[in-house]
């Protein structure tokens, strides 16, 4: 029996939670102005695109502010999973793009304060987002994402707060299950025309899963000033450091059923009792990331010139669980990854406004450049009988990725009509200088180029109802990690092609009442040359281009405010993502791995009239998810969990105090929270925590 396109029980549960309310964007608050889709500020209601804004209250209040997944759960079309493994970052996908990423974020473009958090090859790290000082997150899905070029199946753009008003100092502390604790200290204000924000935090956890302890230090400094009339200068520096973050690895289905917190036993271990793979090889990862960026914006009446430049360094050393036997072949690059990356880039754009045919025409012309250079080495992860140490050198190369993207985006508004169009030409060049010739010479280069057009049309049927349609072409190059090995046992895979996609979307945005909105969209995406796992063994994963895929889906977001401080929010996504042509052992109609058929979020919240106390119930549900292309192995079953939160705040003279308590997974459900897609060893499954708690408090003083 075929699985239903959208499970009725999930819909029923969600509407039961939200009281059957139909609504969307928070109309009770002032409308948020967004810039992600057209680079010209508009409210979400007036955009011909699927875009959601997550505000500061949802990001910062009643949350640990450690993972972006905390704040993104209520966004339709987006799946953001905490893998309970801080060595591998979050697992984020937008309409299925990015779902197969083994670590980090691919397929979704990440931006922080106008500076890319994704590298030129498309790989990004959401862990670099500073959630403590976040003012809002804009989440763009669908055709308009393509205007950001390579790996833009969706766009997640975070903006930190500006320093304003009298100086304030704040400290925040939180603690929770599994030895989790966090301390944050920040200061902000504006003096002599200079706004400043300073923040530093430390997060520590023993980890829910075995061998998953982590320590994370973050810091942010931001300055904003107006050096001259019509000008604004913003300087942002941030840093992330994780030392010896334990890597829990995935487990087989049998191990998950036996103990969801346990690691996979290493059957080759000579000790008695046998250790897990993670313990025997002491799998771990250290990250040292720092960057700085500056943006100058100069206005000339309605016109605007913006120049942004950035640079930084990212050092990573990772110890993996690969045995001596697999590292014996001369072609293997070892079980220790060690690279030092320097990156920099710039974006220059000009916005010009004029009158055309009785309407207003806004045109942005720009050029974006990015470059990363990796000094990459690989080592054996053993010395004699000792594992989990840096052994003999097995890899020594320099990898460079350069991107150059000219783009133009224009928007015309007249009366009830808005027409928006864009064109971007992306060129990505990847080169390898192999200095370790004992396993062959992998030196060489390849180049990808693609033009991504986008077109959107919005019509205002009434002041309370907008309809829109949009279309675009997009593409994804292989990331460096996907190019490192070929399936034939050779080295660098120079044969991989970029995946190309065609996006269509139509939707409505309605204000049903003063405090109630609804956003709905239906979409289709066709992709050819989809990048899929070819083989994965002995620590070497190679990729290939598969046939075409088809994604068809719908999104519905609802938000309403009632009397007596009650409000409700809901987000529903239905997505049919399949291979519409078979290849190898993968039959036509097989579901794409890592992508749920449906997922849902619902929330019923209350605040007192003085905004001193609040409480909410949250429900999160997902359908089953397959772990590999053929859909032959055990899929991660669907699940539904309920969370609760309570918060309070007080003011006394110059002080403001806040407290909160969260109880997650109230019914203590056991479920698979995320999957490692395509693992040949079938160690796909990463368990989510059972019932757990978090408590936090903060104190802010304004001088």
N, C-alpha and C positions, 0 to 999 in steps of 0.2 A: 504493500500500500504506500502510495506516495505521500511524503510529508506535506501538510498544508502550507500554502504560501505564507499565511500569517496565522499563528495559533490563536484560536478563539479564547482559550483559557487565559492567555496572557492579557488579551484585551479586556476580558471580564474582570480579572484581578485588578488591573490598572484603574478601570472606571469605578470599581468598588472603593478603591482607595481615595480617588479624587472626587467621589460623590457624583460621578457622571458629568462633571463640569466640562465645558468646551471653552478653551481659551488659549492664549499664547503669550508673546512677549510681555514683560511686566508693564502694563499700561498705567498702573497706579503710580509709578515713578516717572520722572521726566524721561522722554525718549532718548535712547543712546545714539549718538552720532558715530558712525563707523566709516572707516577709510579703506578696508581691505579689498573690497571688490572693484571699485572704480577709481580709487585714489582721490576722489572728490568727496568731501564729507556729506553723508546723508543719514537719515534715520533708517533703522532696519526695515521699517514699513515701506520706505520709498526705494528699496533696492530691488533690481530684477535678478535676484540671486538668493540662494538659501544661505543665510548667515545668522548666527546667534551670538549674543554678547553675554558673557559671564561676568557679572559685576564684582566689585571689591568685597561686598558683604558675603557673597557665596564663596569666594576664593578664600577669604581670611578668617571668617567667623565660624566657630564650631568645627574647625579642621586642624589637622597637624601642620598643614602647609609644607608637606614634604614631597608629595607626588601630585602632578597635574591631574591625574585621574580622579582625585578627590573632587575637583571642581567641574570636571567635564562629563560627569555621569548623566546630567540632564540634557545633553545636546543630542538631538536626533541625528542619525546617519553616522555617528562617531562611536567607535568602540575603543575605550582607553582602559587597559588592564594593568593593575599592579601585580607584577609577576612574583612578588615576595622574594625577589632576588635583585639586590641593588647592584650586583655586578653586571647585569644585563639591561638596565633601564626599563622604562615602560614599554608596553606593546600597544601601539596606537594605529588604528586604521580608519579611513574615511571612505565610506561607501565601498569598502573592501580593499581599497588601495593601502598597501603597507602591512596587510595581515600576515604575510609570510616572513616578515623580518625576524631573523634569529636573535638579534640584539639591536638596541638602539631603535631609531625610527627611520624608515625609508618609505617613499611613496607619498609622504605628507610633508609639506614645506613648513618649517618652523622659523619664526621670526620673533625677536625680542627687542622692543624699542627701536624698530626700524632696521635692526642688524640681524642678518641671517644667523640662525642657530643650526642650519643645515649646511653641510660642506658642498663644494661644487659638484661632487659625484652623487649627491642626493642623500647621503647618510647624515642623520641629525641626532642630537641628544637633548631630550626634554628635561633631563636633570639639571641643565644649566639655567632653567627658568627660576627666577627668584620670586617665589610665591608670597613671601612675607611682605614685600613692598608692591605687589601687583595691584594695579588700579582696575584693569579689565583684561579679558581675553576675548578676542574676536575669532570665531570659528567659521570659516568659509568652506562650503562644499559645492561640488558641481562644476559646470562649465567655466565660471569666472575664475576658478582656481588656476586654469591654464595660463592666465596672463603672467603668472610667476615662473613659468618655464619648466625646466626639468624637475621631475619628481613632485609635481603639484597636483596629485589626486585630491588634495585638500590643503587648506592653509590654516595654521594655528598661529595667531599673532598676539603676543602678550605686550602690554604696556605697563610700566611701573609708574608709580605716583610721582608728581612733581613736588618739590619742596615749596610750601606755601605758609603764610601767616607767621604767628609767633612761634619761637622754637619749642619743640616737644621732644621728650625722651621717653621711650617705652621699653619695657622688658616683658617678655612672654615666656611662660614655662608650660610644658605639657608632658604627660606621662601616660603610658598605657600598657596593654598586654604584651607579653613576650619581651619584657625588658626595654620597651621603646620609651625614649625620652628625648626632649628637645628643649633647647634654650635659645632665645633670640633677644638681641639688643639692637635698638635702632634709634636714630635721631633724625629730625627733619625740621625745616623751617625756611624762612626767607629773610635775608638781611642785606641792606644796601643794594637791592635789586638782584641779588644772587640767591637762587633757590638751591637747597642742598638736601640730599637724602643719603644717610649712611646706615648700613645694616650688616650685622654679622650673626651667624647662627651655627649651632652644632646639633646634629641629630645622631643618636646612637640607638641601636637595637640588637638584641640577641637573636632575633629572627624567628618567624613562625616555623619555617622548615629547618630540618637538620642542616648544619653547616651553612647558615645564611646570615651570620652576624655582620653588621656594617657600622661604619662611622663616616659621617659626611659633614664637612665644613663648607659653608658658603659665605660670601661677602659681596656687597654691592656698594658702589659710590656713584652718585649722580649729581651733576651740576646743571642748572639751567639759568641762563642770563640773556639779557637783551643788550648787546654791545652798541647798537645804533638803532635809529628809528626804523621800524618795520622788520627788524632782524631778531632772530632767536637762535641761540647756540646751546646745544645739549651735549654734554659729555657723560658717557656711562662706562664704568669699569666694573667687571665682576669676576669672581673666581670660584672654583669648585675643587675640592680636594677630598679624595677617598683613599685611604691607605688600607691595603690588604682586606678589601671587601670580599667576604667569602661567597663562593659560587656554589649554590645548592645543586645545580644541574637538574635535568628532568629525570623522570622515573617511568618504568613500564606500568601498564595497567594493573598487573598482578601486585606490584609493589605498592601502588597507590591504594588498592583495595585493602592490603594488609595493614598499612599504616600511612596515611596521607602526609605525615610530617617526616617520614623516614627517607633516607637516601637509598640509591640503588647499590646493592652489594656487588663488590668486585669478585667474580667467580674465580679469577686467576690469583687472588691474594694467597700468599703462603702462610699468613698468620692465622691463628685460631683463637677467638672467632674471627671470621673474615671481616675486613673493614669495607665501608662503602667506597665507591670510586672517589667521591669528593674528599673523604678523609684520607685515603691512601695517597692521593696525589696533591692533597692540600690545595684544591682548586680555589683560586682567588684572583682579584683584579685590583690594581691601584690606578687612580686617575689624578692627574694634576692639570687643571684647565684654568687658563686666565686669558682675558681679552679686554680690549678697550675700543670704544668707538666714539665718533663725534659727528654731529649733524648740524649743519648751518642752513637755516631757512630764512630767505629774504623775500619780503613781499613788496610788490610794485603795484599798488592799487589792488585789483582783483587777480593779478598775475603773481606767480610765485616761482622762485628758484630754490631748489633743495639739493644740497651736496652732503653725502654721507660717506664716511670712510671708517674702516675697522681693521683690526689685526689682533693676532693672539697666538697662543701656543697650547698644544694639548699633548701631554705625555701619558702613555698607557703601557703597563706591563701586566700580562695576564698569564696565569699558570693553568693549563688545561689537563684533562684526564686522558692522555694518550699513552699507551704502553710502549715499551721498548720494541716489541715486535712490529708495531706499525711504523715506528720511526727508523727501522733498519734500511728501507729502500733509499737509495741515493737521492730520489726525487722529493723526499719528505722534508718539510721545512721546520720540523721540531714541534715540541709541545709547549713552548713558551713564546708568546708574542710580545715584542718589545718595540714600540715605535714612538718617535718624537715628531710631532706635526707642527709646522709653522703655517699660518694661514693669514690672508689679508684680502681686502676687496674694497670696492667703491661703487657708489650709485649716484649718478648725476641726472636730475630730471627738471624739466621746465613745464609749468602749468600756465596756459594762456586761455583767457576767456574772452568771448566776443559775442556779438549778436548775429544770428543767421535765421532767415525765413521766419521772423517773428518770434524766435526762441533763443535760448541761451546755449551757446556752444562752449564746452570746456575740453581742452585738448592737452594731454600730457605726453611729452616726448622725453625719452630717457635712455641711458646706457648703464648697464650693470656689469661689473667685472669681479671675478673671484678667482683665487688661486690657493691651493694647498700643496705642501711639500712634506712628504713623510720620509724620514730616515728610519727604515724598517729593518729589524733584525729578528731572526728566529733561533731558538736554542733548544737543545734536548732538555727534557724536564727531569733528568736524572743524572746522578754521578755515581757510577757503580751500582750498588743495591739501594741507594737512597733516592726516593722520588720527591717531586714537588720542589726541586731546586733548579737553578739555572746551570745547565751543563754545556756541552760543546756547541759551537756556532754551527747553524745549519742554513742560515739565510742572511743575506746582507744586500739590501737594495735601496734605491731611492725612487719613490713613486710621486709623480706630479700630476695634478689635475688642474686644468685652467678652463674657465668659462667666460664667454663674452656674449652679452645679450642686449642688443638694441631693441627698444620697444616703443610703441605708440598706443595711446588709449584716448578715446574721445567720447564725449557724452553730449547729447542734445536734448533739451527740455523745452516743451512748448505746451501750455495748457495741460491736458490730461496725459500727454505722451512723454515718455522718456525712451530714448534710443542710446544704447551704449555699445561701443565696439572697440576691439583691441587687436593688436598684432605684435607678436614677439618672435624674434629669430634667435634661437639658442645654438651656440657652438660649444661643445665640450671636448677638450683634448686630454687624453690620458697617456702618460709616458712612463716607462719603466727602465731604470738603469740598474741592471743586475751585476753585482760585484762578487757574488759567490758562485763560481762557475763549476763547482764540484758536482752539482746536480743539473747541469745544463745551463745554457744561456737564455734567460727569459727577457732580455732587453728588447724593447720595441715600443711602438706607439699606435694608437688608434684614435679616430676622431668621429664624433657624432654631431649631426646638425639637424635641426628641425624648426619649422615655422608653426607657431601655435596661434591660430585666429580664434577670436571669441566675439559673439554677437548676442546682445540681449535687448528685449523690448518689454516695456512696462506700460500698462494703460490703467488709469484711475477711473474705474466705473462709477465710483462715488467717493466722497471724502472718507468713507469707512471701508472701502473695498478696492484692492488693487489686484490685477492679474498680470502675469508675466510669463515670458518664455525665453529660453536662451540655448545656445549651442556653441560647441568649441571642439578643437582638436588638441590633444595633449600627448606627451611622451615621457618615458622613463628610460634613462640609460642604465646599464648595469653599474652597481657601485663597485668600488675597488675590491671589496671582499668577495663579490660575486664573480670577479674576473680572475682571481688568483689561481684557480685550478681549472683544467679542462677534464672532461670525463674520460679521456683516453689514457690518463696516467701522466700526461705531459704537464707542462708548467702553465704559464699565463694563458688565459683563454682569449685569443684575439678574434675569435669567430662570433662572439655574442653580439646580437643586434639589439637596438633599443626597441622597447615595446611602444606601440602607437595606439592611441585611443580616440574614439569619437563620443562626445558627450551631448546628450539632449535632456532638457528639463523644462517643465512647465509647473506653475504653481499659483496659489492665491494667498493673499494676506488680508485679513479682515479684522475690524474692530466690532465685535458683537455688542458691546456696551461700553460704558465709560471705563470699567475696570477689567474688561475681558477681550482677549485677542486669540486669533487662531492663525497659524501658518501651516500650509500644506503644500507638498511638492511630490510630483512623480517624475521619475528619471529613467534613463537608459544609457548604458555605456557599453560600447563594443571595443574590444582590444584585440590586436593581432600581435604575434611574436611575444606573447606573455612570457615573462621570465619565471622558470620553475626549477626545482631541484632536479638535477640529472642523476647524481650519485652522492652519497655521503658515507664515508667510511674512514676509519683511522685518522679522524681529525681533519679530513680534507673533504669539503663540500664543493661540488662543481654544479654549474647551472647550464641550462639550455633554453632555447626559445621553443615554446610550445605553439599549438595552433591558436585559434581565436577563442575569446571568452565573451560571455554576455552577462551583464548585470542589469537587472530590472528591479525597480523598487519604489517605495513610497516613504515619505516622512511626514509626521504630524506632530506639531508642538502646540501645547496648550498652556495658558496661564490666566488665572483669574484672581481677583481680590473681592472678598465678600465683606459683609458688615461684621462687627465685633472682632476685628483683627484676624479673621480667618482668610486663608488663601490656599490655592491649589495649583499644582504644576504637573504637567505630564508630557512625555516625549515617547513616540512610537516610531519604530523603524521596521519595515518589511523589505527583505532583500533576497532576490533569487539570483545567485551568482554561480554560473555553470560554465563548463567547457562546451561550446556548441560544435566543436569538432574533436573527435577522439585522437589520441596519439599514444603509441606504445600500448601499455596495459591500461591506459585511462580511457574509459568509454565515453562516448558522446553523452552529455547530460550530467556527467559527474560534477559534484559541487566543488567549488574552489575551497581549499583548506583554510582554516583560520577565520572563516567568515560565518557568523550566525545567520540563520534564516530570518530571525526576528529578535529584536531586543526592545525593552521598554523600561521606562522610569516613571514613577509617580510619587507625588509628595503632597501631604496635607499639613499645613503649618498654621501656627497661631502666634500673634503678638499682642501684648496688652496695649491700651491706648497711649500710654506714656513711653512705649518702646523700652521698657525696663526688663521685661521677661519675654521669653519665647520658647516654643517647643514645636517639634515636627516629627512626623513619621515618614519614612522613605521606603519605597519598594523598588527593587531592581530585578529584572528578569531577562533571561536569554535562552534561546533555543539551543539545540545541540550543535557542536562544531566538529567538523572532520579534521583529522591531523595530517592527511596526505592526499595526493591527487586522485588516486584510484578509489578512495572512500572504502577501502577494504578492511582497514584496522578499526578498532573500537573508537567511535566518536566520543568526545567529551559530552556527557549528557547535559540537557538543558537544566536550568535551575531558576529559583526565585528566592530572594532574601529580603528581609525587612530590617531596617535600621531605625534608630530613634535618637533624637538629640534634644537637649534642654540648654538654654543659655540665659544669662542675666548680665546686666551692667548697671553701674552706679556712678554718680558724679558727686564730688565733694571738693569745693573750692577749685583749685587748679588740677585736681586729680580726676582720672576716669579709670574705672576698674571694669574688667570683663571676666566672666567665668563661663565654662561650658562643660557638659558631659555628653559623650557619645557612647551608644551601645550599638555595635554592628553585628549583623547576622543574629538577630534576637532568637530565632528558632534553632540555632546551632546546626544549620545545614552543612553537610559535607559535600563539597563540589570542586570541580576542576576550574580554577580561575583563569588559566592561560595554557597555551600549547606551544611546544617547540615544533614548528611545522617541518615535515619531511625528514625527520631523524631516522636514518637507516637502522639504528639500534632499537628503534621503537620506544625510546625513552622520551615520549612526547609530553607527559603530563606534569603540570605544576599546580599543586593544591592551593586553594584559598583557605584563609583561616576560618575556624569555627567561631562561636560567639566570642567577641572581644570588646574591650572597653578603651576609652580614651578620655582623659580629663585635662583641662587646661585653664590657665588664668593669666591675665595680663594687667599691668598697671602703667598708665601713661600720665606724665606730668607736663603741663603747659606753662612755660615761664611767662 
